[in-house]
Amino acid sequence: MFDGVGVREISMQELRESWQQPYMLFYNKYVPQWTLEQEQKAFREVIARKDCPKSHPYKGTVELVKKLKEKDISMVVLSGDDPTTIFPEIKHFGLENIFKEVVADSHDKAEEIHDLISRNNFNPEETVFIGDTNHEVEVGKEAGIKTIAVTWGFCTEERLKSTKPDYLAHNIEELEKILLS
């Protein structure tokens, strides 16, 4: 995405250390003039390219999600991903009809989480928000629900710890243990 606007390439480490949400906070550090609409257009152009790598679920995630569904645990997805990628991924990974609701293209999850909890009649005391960014931990805490930060995503473990999540999972086995205990 940065290539198209003349910004230097950044490493995955730099991305993980500097990622912010709402995600325009991150992008505007590198491209101050970008609007949300311009970023979304650039993102869609990149993901539509044939040479754009396809995502793969973290090892064991699909199986854990299916196991949680079998245990009649209600799940929703609140994602900043573009609908043109997340819905085909859900289908490709065999996760159709698993989630009560999938909200895609969420720029600021703080604006959506309360409505999502309300629409799905979730009891905040029994609800957990799993995320891989500081923003998700902060949003979950603000919504009055438990938070689980996973260390295999966008933010480094050190950054995640700084937000004091209720739980920190380093792998899928730890996540499963937290969720099912």
GROMACS elastic network, one bead per residue, 0.5 to 0.9 nm:
[ bonds ]
;  ai    aj funct       b0    kb
    1     4     6  0.57212   500
    1     5     6  0.73229   500
    1     7     6  0.86454   500
    1    39     6  0.83550   500
    1    42     6  0.60118   500
    1    43     6  0.63718   500
    1    45     6  0.83739   500
    1    46     6  0.63854   500
    2     5     6  0.53801   500
    2     6     6  0.62007   500
    2     8     6  0.67281   500
    2     9     6  0.67415   500
    2    10     6  0.87434   500
    2    30     6  0.82446   500
    2    31     6  0.82171   500
    2    42     6  0.88131   500
    3     6     6  0.52647   500
    3     7     6  0.58175   500
    3     8     6  0.69108   500
    3     9     6  0.70606   500
    4     7     6  0.77176   500
    4    42     6  0.80131   500
    5    31     6  0.78582   500
    7    10     6  0.87850   500
    7    30     6  0.69362   500
    7    31     6  0.75122   500
    8    30     6  0.88880   500
   10    13     6  0.81430   500
   10    14     6  0.61542   500
   10    15     6  0.67562   500
   11    14     6  0.51488   500
   11    15     6  0.62709   500
   11    16     6  0.86915   500
   12    16     6  0.61578   500
   12    17     6  0.85826   500
   12   154     6  0.89295   500
   13    16     6  0.51164   500
   13    17     6  0.61163   500
   13    18     6  0.85317   500
   13   156     6  0.83765   500
   14    17     6  0.50714   500
   14    18     6  0.59346   500
   14    19     6  0.80982   500
   15    18     6  0.53105   500
   15    19     6  0.54814   500
   15    26     6  0.89817   500
   15   154     6  0.74657   500
   15   155     6  0.79730   500
   16    19     6  0.55620   500
   16   153     6  0.80491   500
   16   154     6  0.51672   500
   16   156     6  0.56827   500
   16   159     6  0.88435   500
   17   154     6  0.84305   500
   17   155     6  0.62384   500
   17   156     6  0.62436   500
   17   159     6  0.74029   500
   18    26     6  0.70906   500
   18   155     6  0.79878   500
   19    23     6  0.75837   500
   19    25     6  0.83989   500
   19    26     6  0.56392   500
   19    27     6  0.86802   500
   19   133     6  0.79857   500
   19   134     6  0.88819   500
   19   154     6  0.69761   500
   19   155     6  0.66713   500
   20    23     6  0.55915   500
   20    24     6  0.78443   500
   20    25     6  0.58859   500
   20    27     6  0.85396   500
   20   133     6  0.77642   500
   20   134     6  0.75986   500
   20   135     6  0.70864   500
   20   155     6  0.87792   500
   21    24     6  0.68355   500
   21    25     6  0.61221   500
   21    26     6  0.67948   500
   21   107     6  0.77083   500
   21   108     6  0.69298   500
   21   109     6  0.85840   500
   21   133     6  0.79523   500
   21   134     6  0.79327   500
   21   135     6  0.56164   500
   21   136     6  0.83938   500
   22    25     6  0.59629   500
   22    26     6  0.77552   500
   22    80     6  0.89588   500
   22   106     6  0.87039   500
   22   107     6  0.55480   500
   22   109     6  0.75434   500
   22   110     6  0.88351   500
   22   135     6  0.74030   500
   23    26     6  0.52849   500
   23    27     6  0.65013   500
   23    28     6  0.86304   500
   23    80     6  0.83917   500
   23   107     6  0.64865   500
   23   108     6  0.77092   500
   24    28     6  0.56893   500
   24    29     6  0.84247   500
   24    34     6  0.82811   500
   24    35     6  0.78812   500
   24    36     6  0.66061   500
   24    39     6  0.79638   500
   24   107     6  0.78928   500
   25    28     6  0.54196   500
   25    29     6  0.66181   500
   26    29     6  0.55273   500
   26    30     6  0.73595   500
   26    31     6  0.89761   500
   27    30     6  0.55020   500
   27    31     6  0.58949   500
   27    32     6  0.74033   500
   27    34     6  0.75994   500
   27    39     6  0.78230   500
   28    33     6  0.69302   500
   28    34     6  0.63904   500
   28    35     6  0.83655   500
   29    32     6  0.59129   500
   31    34     6  0.56544   500
   32    35     6  0.84439   500
   34    37     6  0.80215   500
   34    38     6  0.58621   500
   34    39     6  0.63398   500
   35    38     6  0.51390   500
   35    39     6  0.62850   500
   35    40     6  0.86224   500
   36    39     6  0.51877   500
   36    40     6  0.61419   500
   36    41     6  0.85998   500
   36   107     6  0.86029   500
   37    40     6  0.51417   500
   37    41     6  0.61462   500
   37    42     6  0.86405   500
   38    41     6  0.51163   500
   38    42     6  0.61822   500
   38    43     6  0.85726   500
   39    42     6  0.51136   500
   39    43     6  0.60585   500
   39    44     6  0.85890   500
   40    43     6  0.50343   500
   40    44     6  0.61205   500
   40    45     6  0.85767   500
   40    82     6  0.83048   500
   41    44     6  0.52141   500
   41    45     6  0.62394   500
   41    46     6  0.87618   500
   42    45     6  0.51358   500
   42    46     6  0.63181   500
   42    47     6  0.88017   500
   43    46     6  0.51871   500
   43    47     6  0.62381   500
   43    48     6  0.85619   500
   43    82     6  0.84823   500
   44    47     6  0.52694   500
   44    48     6  0.60734   500
   44    49     6  0.88359   500
   44    82     6  0.76326   500
   44    84     6  0.82589   500
   45    48     6  0.52739   500
   45    49     6  0.66708   500
   46    49     6  0.54703   500
   46    50     6  0.88900   500
   46    51     6  0.88055   500
   46    52     6  0.66444   500
   47    50     6  0.79854   500
   47    51     6  0.86068   500
   47    52     6  0.57055   500
   47    53     6  0.81149   500
   47    54     6  0.84544   500
   47    84     6  0.89283   500
   47    85     6  0.79300   500
   48    51     6  0.86290   500
   48    52     6  0.72196   500
   49    52     6  0.54131   500
   49    53     6  0.89676   500
   50    53     6  0.80865   500
   51    54     6  0.89188   500
   55    89     6  0.79852   500
   56    59     6  0.84784   500
   56    89     6  0.87073   500
   56    93     6  0.88506   500
   57    60     6  0.78258   500
   57    61     6  0.62946   500
   57    62     6  0.70367   500
   57    93     6  0.81166   500
   58    61     6  0.56333   500
   58    62     6  0.81396   500
   58   152     6  0.78882   500
   58   171     6  0.89694   500
   58   172     6  0.80717   500
   59    62     6  0.78163   500
   59    63     6  0.87270   500
   59   171     6  0.87689   500
   59   172     6  0.73616   500
   60    63     6  0.53536   500
   60    64     6  0.61465   500
   60    65     6  0.87153   500
   60   172     6  0.61771   500
   60   173     6  0.83150   500
   61    64     6  0.50772   500
   61    65     6  0.61379   500
   61    66     6  0.86260   500
   61   172     6  0.66682   500
   62    65     6  0.52138   500
   62    66     6  0.62919   500
   62    67     6  0.86342   500
   62    93     6  0.69503   500
   62    94     6  0.79801   500
   62    95     6  0.74356   500
   63    66     6  0.51798   500
   63    67     6  0.61306   500
   63    68     6  0.86785   500
   64    68     6  0.61432   500
   64    69     6  0.85826   500
   64   172     6  0.78723   500
   64   176     6  0.69623   500
   65    68     6  0.51510   500
   65    69     6  0.62763   500
   65    70     6  0.87234   500
   65    75     6  0.86233   500
   65    95     6  0.80545   500
   65    98     6  0.79456   500
   66    69     6  0.50337   500
   66    70     6  0.62275   500
   66    71     6  0.87210   500
   66    95     6  0.75476   500
   66    98     6  0.73569   500
   67    70     6  0.50487   500
   67    71     6  0.63922   500
   67    72     6  0.88232   500
   67    73     6  0.89648   500
   68    71     6  0.50496   500
   68    72     6  0.65082   500
   68    73     6  0.54414   500
   68    74     6  0.80447   500
   68    75     6  0.84230   500
   68   176     6  0.89250   500
   68   179     6  0.87157   500
   68   180     6  0.84671   500
   69    73     6  0.53544   500
   69    74     6  0.69146   500
   69    75     6  0.77968   500
   69    98     6  0.64148   500
   69    99     6  0.83166   500
   70    73     6  0.74553   500
   74    98     6  0.84126   500
   74    99     6  0.70091   500
   74   100     6  0.66414   500
   74   120     6  0.88743   500
   74   122     6  0.86336   500
   75    98     6  0.74395   500
   75    99     6  0.50954   500
   75   100     6  0.59667   500
   75   101     6  0.75862   500
   76    98     6  0.85514   500
   76    99     6  0.50401   500
   76   100     6  0.54349   500
   76   102     6  0.57519   500
   76   103     6  0.79302   500
   76   116     6  0.82254   500
   76   120     6  0.86427   500
   77    99     6  0.70363   500
   77   100     6  0.83762   500
   77   101     6  0.64114   500
   77   103     6  0.59243   500
   77   104     6  0.77939   500
   78    81     6  0.89154   500
   78   101     6  0.84831   500
   78   102     6  0.62308   500
   78   104     6  0.62937   500
   78   105     6  0.85578   500
   78   106     6  0.70665   500
   78   109     6  0.71971   500
   78   112     6  0.81024   500
   78   113     6  0.77289   500
   78   116     6  0.83572   500
   79    82     6  0.81981   500
   79    86     6  0.83505   500
   79   102     6  0.78019   500
   79   103     6  0.60748   500
   79   105     6  0.62548   500
   79   106     6  0.57335   500
   79   107     6  0.84047   500
   79   109     6  0.78348   500
   80    83     6  0.89105   500
   80   103     6  0.82717   500
   80   104     6  0.56832   500
   80   107     6  0.57096   500
   80   108     6  0.79436   500
   80   109     6  0.79331   500
   81    84     6  0.83715   500
   81    85     6  0.68777   500
   81    86     6  0.61065   500
   81   104     6  0.56806   500
   81   105     6  0.51979   500
   81   106     6  0.73097   500
   81   107     6  0.89210   500
   82    85     6  0.55583   500
   82    86     6  0.62517   500
   82    87     6  0.86179   500
   82   104     6  0.60513   500
   82   106     6  0.84714   500
   83    86     6  0.52409   500
   83    87     6  0.58223   500
   83    88     6  0.82326   500
   83   103     6  0.85978   500
   83   104     6  0.55357   500
   83   105     6  0.63617   500
   84    87     6  0.63776   500
   84    88     6  0.68544   500
   84    89     6  0.89641   500
   85    88     6  0.56551   500
   85    89     6  0.61369   500
   85    90     6  0.87514   500
   86    89     6  0.50292   500
   86    90     6  0.61413   500
   86    91     6  0.86856   500
   86   104     6  0.72269   500
   87    90     6  0.51277   500
   87    91     6  0.63718   500
   87    92     6  0.86095   500
   87    96     6  0.87853   500
   87   102     6  0.85208   500
   87   104     6  0.85343   500
   88    91     6  0.50656   500
   88    92     6  0.59620   500
   88    93     6  0.85436   500
   89    93     6  0.59695   500
   89    94     6  0.84480   500
   89    95     6  0.84637   500
   90    93     6  0.53468   500
   90    94     6  0.63101   500
   90    95     6  0.50777   500
   90    96     6  0.60262   500
   91    94     6  0.51742   500
   91    95     6  0.58235   500
   91    96     6  0.54731   500
   92    95     6  0.76264   500
   92    96     6  0.87085   500
   93    96     6  0.82483   500
   94    97     6  0.89348   500
   94    98     6  0.89499   500
   95    98     6  0.55802   500
   95    99     6  0.78641   500
   96    99     6  0.74274   500
   97   100     6  0.75991   500
   98   101     6  0.87948   500
   99   102     6  0.67047   500
  100   120     6  0.75914   500
  101   116     6  0.83747   500
  101   120     6  0.82012   500
  103   106     6  0.69516   500
  103   112     6  0.86695   500
  103   116     6  0.85577   500
  104   107     6  0.89628   500
  106   109     6  0.59276   500
  106   111     6  0.85549   500
  106   112     6  0.76416   500
  107   111     6  0.86431   500
  108   111     6  0.57392   500
  108   112     6  0.73271   500
  108   135     6  0.87244   500
  109   112     6  0.51981   500
  109   113     6  0.59708   500
  109   135     6  0.80140   500
  109   136     6  0.72929   500
  109   139     6  0.68063   500
  110   113     6  0.57096   500
  110   114     6  0.76472   500
  110   135     6  0.84535   500
  110   136     6  0.82977   500
  110   138     6  0.85727   500
  110   139     6  0.52920   500
  110   140     6  0.81989   500
  110   142     6  0.80640   500
  110   143     6  0.80595   500
  111   114     6  0.73406   500
  111   115     6  0.81327   500
  112   115     6  0.55490   500
  112   116     6  0.61822   500
  112   117     6  0.87991   500
  113   117     6  0.61618   500
  113   118     6  0.85496   500
  113   139     6  0.76165   500
  113   140     6  0.78931   500
  113   143     6  0.71496   500
  114   117     6  0.52088   500
  114   118     6  0.61467   500
  114   119     6  0.85623   500
  114   143     6  0.65263   500
  115   118     6  0.50000   500
  115   119     6  0.58502   500
  115   120     6  0.84201   500
  116   119     6  0.52389   500
  116   120     6  0.62036   500
  116   121     6  0.84698   500
  116   122     6  0.84673   500
  117   120     6  0.54612   500
  117   121     6  0.60405   500
  117   122     6  0.51698   500
  117   123     6  0.77230   500
  117   124     6  0.76076   500
  117   127     6  0.84106   500
  117   143     6  0.89882   500
  118   121     6  0.50441   500
  118   122     6  0.64441   500
  118   123     6  0.86763   500
  119   122     6  0.79564   500
  122   125     6  0.85547   500
  122   126     6  0.73437   500
  122   127     6  0.65068   500
  123   126     6  0.53462   500
  123   127     6  0.61556   500
  123   145     6  0.89290   500
  124   128     6  0.78681   500
  124   143     6  0.80431   500
  124   144     6  0.64911   500
  124   145     6  0.52784   500
  124   146     6  0.81077   500
  125   128     6  0.83442   500
  125   144     6  0.79951   500
  125   145     6  0.63522   500
  125   146     6  0.76829   500
  126   145     6  0.77177   500
  126   146     6  0.81184   500
  127   145     6  0.57354   500
  127   146     6  0.64613   500
  127   147     6  0.87057   500
  128   140     6  0.75747   500
  128   145     6  0.56926   500
  128   147     6  0.54335   500
  128   148     6  0.70709   500
  128   179     6  0.86477   500
  129   136     6  0.73705   500
  129   137     6  0.74005   500
  129   139     6  0.85670   500
  129   140     6  0.57201   500
  129   141     6  0.88121   500
  129   145     6  0.70000   500
  129   146     6  0.63194   500
  129   148     6  0.62118   500
  129   149     6  0.84093   500
  130   136     6  0.75016   500
  130   137     6  0.77698   500
  130   140     6  0.84942   500
  130   146     6  0.86810   500
  130   147     6  0.59322   500
  130   149     6  0.58928   500
  130   150     6  0.71631   500
  131   134     6  0.80477   500
  131   135     6  0.84164   500
  131   136     6  0.54020   500
  131   137     6  0.66252   500
  131   147     6  0.77299   500
  131   148     6  0.64161   500
  131   149     6  0.51520   500
  131   150     6  0.61007   500
  131   151     6  0.89249   500
  131   153     6  0.82783   500
  132   135     6  0.85716   500
  132   136     6  0.70599   500
  132   137     6  0.81094   500
  132   148     6  0.84475   500
  132   149     6  0.54581   500
  132   150     6  0.50705   500
  132   151     6  0.63116   500
  132   152     6  0.71070   500
  132   153     6  0.50234   500
  132   154     6  0.57283   500
  132   155     6  0.61506   500
  132   156     6  0.86377   500
  132   160     6  0.76453   500
  133   136     6  0.54203   500
  133   137     6  0.67173   500
  133   138     6  0.88203   500
  133   149     6  0.72444   500
  133   150     6  0.82617   500
  133   151     6  0.88011   500
  133   153     6  0.74723   500
  133   154     6  0.60025   500
  133   155     6  0.53089   500
  133   156     6  0.84206   500
  133   159     6  0.82567   500
  133   160     6  0.65535   500
  134   137     6  0.52092   500
  134   138     6  0.61315   500
  134   139     6  0.85237   500
  134   149     6  0.81727   500
  134   155     6  0.72085   500
  134   159     6  0.69270   500
  134   160     6  0.54979   500
  134   161     6  0.85665   500
  134   162     6  0.80951   500
  134   163     6  0.61811   500
  134   165     6  0.88125   500
  135   138     6  0.50498   500
  135   139     6  0.59494   500
  135   140     6  0.84904   500
  135   163     6  0.87107   500
  136   139     6  0.50186   500
  136   140     6  0.60547   500
  136   141     6  0.85342   500
  136   147     6  0.81306   500
  136   149     6  0.81708   500
  137   140     6  0.51929   500
  137   141     6  0.61995   500
  137   142     6  0.85907   500
  137   146     6  0.86816   500
  137   147     6  0.57410   500
  137   148     6  0.72267   500
  137   149     6  0.67014   500
  137   160     6  0.79034   500
  137   163     6  0.66453   500
  137   164     6  0.79231   500
  137   165     6  0.59556   500
  137   166     6  0.86898   500
  138   141     6  0.51691   500
  138   142     6  0.60970   500
  138   143     6  0.85793   500
  138   147     6  0.85315   500
  138   163     6  0.67576   500
  138   164     6  0.88342   500
  138   165     6  0.82292   500
  139   142     6  0.50689   500
  139   143     6  0.61398   500
  139   144     6  0.87153   500
  139   145     6  0.89883   500
  139   147     6  0.89627   500
  140   143     6  0.50544   500
  140   144     6  0.63776   500
  140   145     6  0.54705   500
  140   146     6  0.65555   500
  140   147     6  0.58394   500
  140   165     6  0.89869   500
  141   144     6  0.50941   500
  141   145     6  0.57589   500
  141   146     6  0.66719   500
  141   147     6  0.67884   500
  141   165     6  0.81024   500
  141   166     6  0.88847   500
  142   145     6  0.77018   500
  143   146     6  0.89101   500
  146   165     6  0.78477   500
  146   166     6  0.60302   500
  146   167     6  0.82197   500
  147   164     6  0.89819   500
  147   165     6  0.53878   500
  147   166     6  0.51849   500
  147   167     6  0.63884   500
  147   168     6  0.85551   500
  148   165     6  0.59026   500
  148   166     6  0.60031   500
  148   168     6  0.56134   500
  148   169     6  0.69662   500
  148   175     6  0.80363   500
  148   178     6  0.85263   500
  149   157     6  0.86483   500
  149   160     6  0.66244   500
  149   161     6  0.83077   500
  149   165     6  0.61204   500
  149   166     6  0.80327   500
  149   167     6  0.63448   500
  149   169     6  0.62150   500
  149   170     6  0.86768   500
  150   153     6  0.67650   500
  150   155     6  0.89314   500
  150   157     6  0.81795   500
  150   160     6  0.82940   500
  150   167     6  0.86195   500
  150   168     6  0.59649   500
  150   170     6  0.60712   500
  150   171     6  0.74199   500
  150   172     6  0.86942   500
  150   175     6  0.77691   500
  151   154     6  0.80483   500
  151   155     6  0.71056   500
  151   156     6  0.64964   500
  151   157     6  0.54092   500
  151   160     6  0.76101   500
  151   168     6  0.73678   500
  151   169     6  0.63660   500
  151   170     6  0.53220   500
  151   171     6  0.75616   500
  152   155     6  0.79323   500
  152   156     6  0.80110   500
  152   157     6  0.83858   500
  152   169     6  0.87555   500
  152   170     6  0.70041   500
  152   171     6  0.74950   500
  153   156     6  0.77146   500
  155   158     6  0.81719   500
  155   159     6  0.62873   500
  155   160     6  0.64799   500
  156   159     6  0.53317   500
  156   160     6  0.63100   500
  156   161     6  0.87022   500
  157   160     6  0.50305   500
  157   161     6  0.60629   500
  157   162     6  0.86609   500
  157   168     6  0.86248   500
  157   170     6  0.86716   500
  158   161     6  0.51826   500
  158   162     6  0.64288   500
  159   162     6  0.52201   500
  159   163     6  0.72071   500
  160   163     6  0.56628   500
  160   164     6  0.71715   500
  160   165     6  0.73415   500
  160   168     6  0.82692   500
  161   164     6  0.51849   500
  161   165     6  0.66969   500
  161   168     6  0.77961   500
  162   165     6  0.82729   500
  164   167     6  0.81938   500
  164   168     6  0.88541   500
  165   168     6  0.65607   500
  167   175     6  0.87831   500
  167   178     6  0.76378   500
  168   174     6  0.83438   500
  168   175     6  0.80708   500
  169   172     6  0.73094   500
  169   173     6  0.82527   500
  169   174     6  0.53082   500
  169   175     6  0.52664   500
  169   176     6  0.89511   500
  169   178     6  0.81064   500
  170   173     6  0.83243   500
  170   174     6  0.64763   500
  170   175     6  0.76456   500
  171   174     6  0.54825   500
  171   175     6  0.64303   500
  171   176     6  0.88453   500
  172   176     6  0.60993   500
  172   177     6  0.85771   500
  173   176     6  0.51467   500
  173   177     6  0.62056   500
  173   178     6  0.86864   500
  174   177     6  0.51073   500
  174   178     6  0.62325   500
  174   179     6  0.86513   500
  175   178     6  0.51870   500
  175   179     6  0.61767   500
  175   180     6  0.86022   500
  176   179     6  0.51185   500
  176   180     6  0.59848   500
  176   181     6  0.83225   500
  177   180     6  0.53672   500
  177   181     6  0.58682   500
  178   181     6  0.54740   500
